[in-house]
Amino acid sequence: MSVARLKLGVIGAGTWAVAAHLPAFATRDDVEPFIVCRRDTVTLGRIQERFGFERATTDWREVIAARPDLVVLTGPVGLRAEQARAALEAGAHVLAEKPFTVTPADARELDALAAAQGRTLMLCYAWNEMGIVEHARRLLQEDGGVGAVEHVSVVMGSVVRALLTTGQNYVPTEFDAPPRLETWADPAVSGGGYSTGQLTHGLGLLFRLIPLRATEVMAFTSAPGATVDLHDAIALRLQGGAIGTVSGTALPPGTFGNEHQLQIRVTGDRGQLLLDLDRPLVRRSRGSTDDVTVELSSDDTLWSFQRVIDRFVELAQGQDIENRSPGELGARVVDVLDGMARSATTGARVTIGG
């Protein structure tokens, strides 16, 4: 029996959407490219023609009014809460780019709205779709894991310094459509710099591994030669009393061959789990006689945005699979990002929700 095609609406068809989202949706015979939105009319017309969209507009509200089944939000985070709310209220399933929203209140409201509407709300955390991450999660869950979590650490670096300071394109695309500088470097539009653009990925992965929320945040950030943060250093307290550190840094293009750097350690009263995406490595040690290193396949270590799109479509179709990056996870990430920004501004320790 054939599956009815889902009508796709895309809001904010910028550089990343053209490089990742649209090619991935184009592989799905069960998705109909229905309506696409972008401010630049020339490039918008080229995108419409290349990907076969029936309609194109420069007004995101027209996308919602057209009532697509799927709405993908890939524009600036400053508008995301309003757009997600409108899409959910119109009955659409929503795929939102990170970091979901600017405020935790918006994030939790949207998570609740999606549940009330019976619609999928999923975030674009592609690392959460990788086999290496699921192996790490399994080692934290099976046979007692590392015990009660007492400490976590996240260390991350990615080559976005030029993007955040000059708007230099960071991914190859079919079109000469470089990102708008204000999308990344105007705090009113972007919500932040490295933290909202990149560190959100590391936090999304951390909260995929551990089902905890942050309760307190202290942070320093720096922005040498930039209008938004390039480097972040965060101290956390989590539910249950665990503490941790999260750090991220914007690297110049070409550093480490343009490969993301990410290492996460989760320490408990029985031992420690190490997840290193660069090496790559998953290891859990609970002593000299209980030290496990996972044998990883090439598929385990493959980063694929196609997996994000496939999961979203299959969830929207009602398939019985897990949403690995739901709105609730996104809200826990926004808790930390919001707390970081407030702490870095005031110099004070910030209580989450306070």
N, C-alpha and C positions, 0 to 999 in steps of 0.2 A: 504494500500500500504506500502510495507517495505521500510525503509530508508537505503540508501547505507552506509556501514560501513566506518568510517573515520580511516585512517591509522595513528597510534600514534608513534611519535618519542620522546624519552626522552633523554635529555642531562644533565649529572651530577646526576646519580641515587645514591645519597648519603643517609644518615640516614633519613632525612625528606621525601625524595621522597619514600623510601621504607615504611616508617611508614604511610604516608598520601596520596600522589599522586597515587601511583600504586594500592593500594587496592581500592581507589575510582574509578579509571578508570576501574578496573576489574569488577565492578558492571554494566558497560554499555555494553549491547549487540551490540550497534551501534558503538563501538570503537574496532578496531583491533590492538592488541599489535604488532607493526611492527618492530621497531628497538630501541635499548637502548644503552646508552653509559655510561661507568664508567672506571676510570683508573685502579682499582684493578681487574685483570682478574679472580681471583678465585671467588670473590663475584659477579662479573658480570655474570659469568656462572650460579651461583645459582639463581640470579635474573631473568635471561633469562628463566630458566627452571620453576621457581615458577610462573611467570606471563605470560608465554607462548609467549614471543617475538620471532618472526621469525628470527631476526638477532641481533647480539650484536657486539659492537666495543669499542675500547679505544680511538678513534679519533672522536671528535664531528663533524668534517667536513664531515665524512662519513654519519652521520645522515642527514645532510642537502642534501647531494648528492643523498640520497635515495628517496628524494621527498615525505616525509610523508605529510598528510593533516594537522596534528596537531603537533606542536613542543612545548615541555614543557622544560623550562630552570630552573633547580634546583641546578645548580652548583654555584661556587663563583661569586660574583657580579662583580669582576674585568674583567671578560670575557663577561658579559651579553650583553653589547651594540653590540659588534662584532657578537655574536651569534644571537641576535635578528634581527640585520640588514640582516644577511645572510639568516635567515629563512623567513623573510618577502619578501625579494627579490626573493626567490625561490617559493613564492606563498603559504606559510603555514600560518595558524592561529597560534598565539603565546600566550602561557600562561607563564608568567615570575614570578619567586619568587621575593619577595621584597628584597631591596628597588629599584628595577628596574635597575638603572644605577648609576654610580659614579658621572657623571657630568650632570647638567641641560641641556646643549646643546645636549648631546646624547639623553636624554629623550625626548626632544621636536622634535628632528629629527626623532626618531623612531615613535612617535605618528603621525607625518605628513606622514611618509612613510606608515604606516598601513592604513591610510585614503586613500592615493593615490593608494594603492594596492587593496583596498576594502577588507581588511582582519581584523579579530578581533585581537586586542591586549589587553590582560587582565592581571591584576596583582593579586597575591594571598593574598588579604586582606579579610580573612574569617570573621572578625568582621562585615564587610560591608554587609554580607549576613544574619545577625541576625535580627529577628523581633524587638528586643529591640531597635536596632539602627534605624530602619524604623519608630518606634513610636516617637523617639526623633526628627527625621527629619521632620515628619509630624507636630509636635508641633512647630517647627521652621518656617514652611511654611504656616500653616493655620491661618486664622484670624489675620494676621499681625505678627505672631510669637512673638518674644521678641522685635520687632522693629529693628531699625538700629543697627547692631552689633558694640559694642564699646570695648568689652574686651572678651578674651577667656583664659581658663586655662586648661592645660592637666597635670595630675599627674599619673605616671605609674611606676610599679615595676614588675619584673619577675625574676624567679629563674634560671638565666643563669650565675651567677658569676663563678661557677666551669667550665662551658663550655668555657667561655672567657679566663680563666686563665690556665686551664689544659687540655681542650678538653674533659672533662667528658661527657659521653652520657647523653642526656637530654630527650629522648623519647624512649619508648620500641619499638623494632622492632623484626621481625622474625629471623634476621640474626645477628651474632656477627660482626657488621660493624660500629664501633664507628666513629664519625666525625673526620676528619683530623684537628688537632689543627690550622694549618695555614689557613684553610678555615675561621676560626673565629678570629684568633689572629695575623695574619700577615696583617697589613694595606694595603700592596700592593695587597693582594688577596681579603680581606674582605671589603676594603673601609672604615672600622671603626670597632667599637666594639658594645656597647649597642645601640648606635644611629642607625647604619645600620641594626643590627640584630633584634632589638626589638622596639625601639622608633618609627621606621618607621610605625609600626602597629597603634600606637596611632595617629600619624600624618595622616595616611591614613583614619582613622575614622573621625578625625576632619574635614578633607577636603571633606569627604562625607557629613558631616552635613552642612558645610558652603561653598558657591561657591566663595571663595576669594583666592588670592595669597599673599604670603609674599612679602614685599618690602624691609624690613631691618631686620637684625639679629645681636644680640650680644650674646655671649655665654662663659660659663666656662665649662670645662670638667675635670674629674680627672680619674686617672688610677692606683690606689694603688695596687702594686704587679702585674700589667698587662702591656701588650704592646699596648693595645687598651683601649678606654674609657670604664669605668664601670659606671660612673655617669655623667649626663648631665643636665645643667641648661641653658635654652635659653630664651632670651627676643625677642619678635617679634613686628614688625609693619606690619599691613596688609593693603590691598587696602581699600580706604575710610577712613583711619586714625585710624582704630581700633588697639589696642595693645593687647599683651598677653604674657603668660609665658607657657613654655613647659619643664617639668622635667621628667627624667627617671633614674631608679637605678637598678643595677644588684644585686639581692638578693641571699643569700646562699640557696642551695637545702633544701627543706622542709619548708621554710618560708611560713606562711599562708596556709599550706597544699598544697604547690606548685600551688596555684591558682594565676592567673594574677590579678594584681591590676591596675585598670584604672578608673579614674574619669575625666569627662570633664564638664566644665561649660561654657556656652555661655551667655554673658550679653549684653543686648541692652537697649535702652532708655525706653522700656516698662516693662522690667523685666528680669528674668533669667531662663535658662533651665539647668537642672542638669541631666547628664547621668552617672550612676555609675554601672559598669558591675559586681562589686564584690558583692554588696548587694543583689540582683540587684534592680535598681530604675531608673525610668524616671519621672521627675517632672518639671512642668513649673509654675512659680509663677509670676503673674503680679499684686500682691496686695492681701489683705486678702479676697476679694470677688471673686478673679479669680486665684485660686490655684489648679492646676490639677495634680494628680498623676495617672499614667497609671496602670491599672490592667493588669499584665503580665501573660501570660500562660507559661507552661513548654516549649512549642515550641519556644516562643519568646526568651527565655534565653538559648536555646540550641546552643552551638558552634558546627558547623559541617563543616569539610573540604569537605565533599561530595557535599555540596551546591556550593562550588567554582567550582568543576569539572563539575557538572551538568550544571551550567550556561554557562561555557566556551564551552562545547560541543553543547549546544542548540544555542548559538550565532553563532558558526561555521557552524551549519546547516542552518542558516538563519532565525531562529525563531525571531519573533518581540518582544523581551524582552530587558530590559535595561542592559547595561554593567555598573555595579556599581563600578568597579575599573578599569577605562580605563587608557590609557597611559597619558592622560592629567592630571588626578588626581595624577598619579605617578610622573609626572614632578613637580607638586607643592610640593610634599613631598621631592623630591631631591633638590629643591631650598633651603629648610630649612636645610637639612642635609649638603649640600655643604657650605652654609653660616655659619652654626655652626662650621664646621671644620676650615674654614678660619678665623673666628673670634677668636676661641679658640687658634689658632696658633699665630695670630698677636696681639691679644688684642684689635683689632679695631672693630668698628661697620662696618658691611658689607652691602652694597647695593646689593639687588638681581638683577642680570643682569648687574651689574657694576663691 
